[in-house]
Structures are given as structure tokens and as C-alpha cells.
Amino acid sequence: MEDETATYALDEIKAISFFSTSLDTKQSIEEVLWSITKDVVYQLGFVDCVIYTLDAENKNLNQQAAFGEKNPTDTVIYNKISIPLAEGIVGSVAKNRKAELINDTSKDVRYIVDDENRLSELCVPIIVGSTLFGVIDSEHPEKNFYTERHLHLLTIIAALCGRRIKELGNNNSTKKVFSRSNSYFKELERLMQTEKIYKNPDLNLGSTGEVLGISACYLSSMVNTILEKSFIDYVNEYRVAEVKRNLHDEEFGHYTILSVGLEAGFNSKSAFYSAFKKQTGSTPSQFKEKYLSKVSSRLGQSA
């Protein structure tokens, strides 16, 4: 029994050290929040984790970072919801600033179903200074999944999160100032224009961030700030430009229109057609027909 207790204590120290070191490397609040949702799940074996931040003006708690079914890819949150302060378990924890461990949510009338019904929940407030910042919430499909040890560790993680957010605020680093002279942005442009990494159908924030040596959150913030568009829209602009060139190129004359799109990096017909129409206002077929019509008209005039 003593050996088991000592092992748990050592594991706790390692986990806390890991989280502390990890958070100290984050340079924005967004990075901090996403790091917690991803790393908490990895280290503690949770299947779900969502961080809500407080909108004090509207008295709502909004989902800002997630892991599990709510987070299908990169930093995307599926079907975001807002919870009024004091409503649900999350709202109650936010109002009372006191963590709660719910062993059976089916017996708790406050429970609010999000993406699916789960039977146990662990919810801990994030306090920055003396102000409520948000809530870390984790759910599990099994009853009685969470333990007092989980509660203890998540409470420490929330405190570390609050400390790092306060440091970032004091350093005026909550919002980065990006420009086209940013060395990472320059390298991203080079990779797109010279290496043509957009032609990889599996390209995403995570894989691109790894190549650049930055986090997915940093990359997303950089592209959004400098170009005022999402990363996927940025990548698709290169793909659409490639398609437009190749639809005019005799070398691709024997390709179907869909094949031209797949060659440019799109991974499905729906993604290809949707992005193309979004950027050009027409379908690939309409675009090609319009081009052929212009060519035919020019040839007629020259004759």
C-alpha cells in the first residue's frame, strides 16, 4: 500500500512538472487553452475535455478549446455552445468558483447534454488573480470514472493555467502583433510557393506547424492576423489558383476536371467544388466553359 501511494505521488509530481513546463512555453492565451485540452487528455487518460471562458458582459460561458468528439481536427470545435452563468454544472462551478466531481450525471438535474450524453463529469474553475476566467470541464461515458486524484490534479492544472494567463497579460502578450516580415510567415509562403506543400491532401495546421517548428495555435493566429482568413482558406487559394492554371494547360487536357482538382491537393470532390465556387463564384465546369468560349471567340475574330 505504501509503495502504491509513493508511486501515485511520483506520478503526480511528474504530471505537474510536465504541465508547468509545457504552459511556460506558450506565448498566447489561445495556445495555453489548447495545450491544456490536448495535454490533460494525453496525461490523464480522459476522453473529453472542454475549456469555457467567461463573457462577463453577457454572463455566458463560451467554448474556446476542446479535445474529443468536440474537436474533430486541429483547433476546430464542433457545434460550439454557450452556457449561461449559474446554469448547468459548468455554470454552477463558474458562479461558485468551486470545483465539482459528479459521479452520476443522470442523477444531477443540472446536467446539460452537449455533443452526447455522458455519465460522469469533472469541472474546475480557472481563476486569474481574483477574477474568474473560465472553467475546465471533462466528461466520461462511464459512471464513477473520475477520482479525487483526478480532481486534485485538475485543480492544480487550473491554477497553473491561471498563473500563465496572468503572466501573459502582464507582458501584454495576449495578442501577438504579426506582420508579413515574420520569419515563420516568410517560410510558410516559401513552402507554399516553392515547395507547393498545398498539393498534399493531408496538409493541416498540425503538420504544417511541425514543419515550421511552431504550434498549430501560433500558425492559426499568424495566418488569421496577417491575412484575415483561416488557414484552410489560405491553403485552398493556392489550390484553386493551381486548378485555374491547369484547366487552361494543354498538358492537362486529358484530365477530368475532378482529377485536376485532386492533383492540386483537394481530397474530395465536395471540398474541391465548394472551395472553387467560394473563391471564383462559379463551378470548375462553368469556369472552363467560359475560358473555352473566350478562346473560341478570339479564334473566330482572328479568322
N, C-alpha and C positions, 0 to 999 in steps of 0.2 A: 504493500500500500504506500509506504514511504517512497519507494522507487518510482511508483506511478505518479505521485504528487510532484516529485522532483522533475520528472520528465515533462509534465504539464507546465510547470513553472519555466523550464528551459525553453519549451516551445513558445510560450507567451513572450518571453524576452526576445527570442529570435523574430517573432512576428512583429512585435512593436518596433524593434530596431529596423526591420525591413520597411515598414510603413513610414517611419520617421525619415529614413534616408531617402526613400522614394519621393515623398512630398517635398523635401527640401530642394529637389532638383526642378520642381515645377515652377514655371515663370508666369502663370496666369491662373485665375480662379477656375476657368474652364478646364485647364489641364489638371488641376487639383481634384476637381469633382469627378472627372472621368477616370483618373488614376485610382480613386477610391472604389468606384463601382467595379472596375476591372480587377484590381488587386485584392480587394476584400473577397471576391468570389474565388479567385485563384488560391489564396492562402487559407481561407476558412472553409472552403468546400460548399459555399452557398450556390443555389441555382438561380437566384434572382436578387437584384439589388437596384434600388432606385433612389436618387437623391432629389429632394424637393427644395426649392429656395423660396423664401418668403417675399411676397409682393406686399409690403406693408401698407401701401396706399389703398389697394383693393382688397386687402385682407384675404389673400389667396396664397396657396402653396402650389408652385408650378414645377413640373418635372423638368430637370435640367441635365441629368446624366443617368445612364441605366446599363444594366447587364442582364442577359437572359432573353426571354421571348420579346421583351420590350425593345431590345437592341439588336435588330437583325444584321446590321453591318456598321462598321466604323463608329461614327458618333451620331448615328441616326436613332431617334426614339420613335417607335411605332405608336401611333394614336395617343399623343400626349394628352394628359388630363390635368385639370386644376382642382384642388380640394380647398373649400372654404376653411379658414382658420376656425378651429374648435370642432370641426365635423370629421367623423371617421376616427380611426385610431391615429392616423398621421396628424390630423388636425388637433386632436386632443393632446398628443405629445408636444406639438408645437405650442399650444396655448399654455400648457402646464410646465413646459420645459423640463419634463421628467420622462426618462426612458421607460418603455413598457415591453414586456415579453408576454405574448399571447400564445398559450399552448393549444388552444382550440378556437379558431375564429368563428366556427359555426355557432358557438355559444355567446359570441360577442355581438350585440346589436349594432355596434358602431362600425363593424367591418364593411368596407366598400370594395366591391369587386372591380378590378382594373382590367387587365387583359384576360385573366382567368381566375376562377375561384381556387384559393389555396387555404390550407387548414391551420397553419401557424404563422406567426408574424413577430418580427423583432424591429423595434422602432426607437431611434435615439436622436435627440436634438443636437444641432450644431450651434454652439454659442461663440460669437466673436466679440471679445471683450465682455460686455454685459448685455449684448444685443442678440436676439435670436436671428440666425442667418438662414437656417433651414433644418431639414430632417433627413437622416439616413434611414431608409426603410428596406427590409428584406422579408420576403415571404417564402414559404416552402409548402409543397403539396401534402406533406405528412404532418399529422398531429404530433405535438411534443418534440419537434425536431430541435428547437433551439434550447441551449443550456445556459446556466448562469455564467459559465465561462465565455460563451459567445457574447452575452450581454456585457460582460466586463471588458472584453477586447474591443467590441464595437464602440463602447463608451470612450475608451482611450483613443481609438482611431478618430472619433468625432472631435475630441479635444485637440488632437494633433492637426486635424483639418482646420479647426477654428484658429489655432495659432498661426498656421501658414497663411491663411486668408488675411489675418490681421497684418502679418509681415508684408504681404504683397500690397495691401492698402497703404501702409506706412511708407512703402517705397514707391508709391504711385505707379505700380506695375500691373494693376488690374487690367489696364487696357494698353496693349502694345502699340507703338507707333511704327507701322510698316511703310516701306516705300519700295519702288522698283529697284533701288540701289541695294536692297537687302541681298546679301550674298546667297542665301538659300533660294530666294526667288530667282536670281540670275541663273543659278544652277538648274532650277526647275525648268525655266524657259529653254535652257540649252538641251536638257534631256528631252523636252517636247519637240523642239525644232530640229535638232541634230540627230539624236538617238531615236526619235519618234516612238517614245515609250507608250504613247497613246494607242498604238496598234496592238498592245497587249490587252486582250479582252478581260483579263482578270485584274487589271490595274485598279487600285483603290487607294484610299488615304493611308492605310496602314503600310502597304507595300512601298508606296512612293516615299512615305516618311522614313522608312528604314533605309532606302537608297540615299536619301538626303542627310540622314543622321539626326532627324528631328521627330517629335511626336506627331501623331495624327491630329491632335488638337491644335498644335502650333501651325501645322500646314494648313488646316482648315481656316484658322483665324487669319493667316497671312493672305491666302487667296481671296477670302471674303473681304478683307480690309482693302487690299490693293486694287482688286478688280471688281469688287461689289457683286460677286456672283459665287455660286457654290463650286466646290471642286469638280463635281461631276459635270456641271455645265461648262466649266473651263476645259476639261478634257474633251468633251463632246464637240466643242467648237473646232478643235484640231481635227477630230474625226470627220465632221461634216465638211470641212474645207478639203480634206483628202478625197472624200467621196465626190465632191463637185468637180475637182480636177480630173479624177479618174473617169467620171461619166463622159468627159469630153475627150478622153485619151483613146486613140485607136488601139493601143496595146490592151485595153480592157474591153474592146468591142465585143468579144465573145463571152464576156462575163454577164451573168444575170445581174439585175440591179441589187438584189439581196446579197449576192456574192461580193459585189463592190463594197457594200456596207460592212460585211463581215471582215473583209480584207483590211478595212480601215480601223478595225478594233471593236466594233459593236458586237455584243454577244448574243443578240436575238433580233428577229425581225421587228418586234414591237418596240424595243429600245431604239433601234435604228430609225424607224419611221417617225416615232414620237420626237426624238431629238432633231431630226432633219426638218420636220414641219415647224417645230418651235423656233428654229433659227432662220428658216427661209420663208416660212409662210406657205409652203407648198410641199406636196409629197415628192419623193425622189423621181417617180414616174412623170409627174407634171413638170418637174424641173428639166428632165431630159427631153421631153417632148417640146418644151419651149425653146430649148437650145437648138434642137434639130430643125425646128421651124425657122429660127433665125438664120441658120446655116443655109437652109433651102432657099430662103428669101434672097440672101446675098448672092447665091449662085445664079438665081433667076435674073437678078439685076445685072450681073456681070455678063450674062449671055446676051 
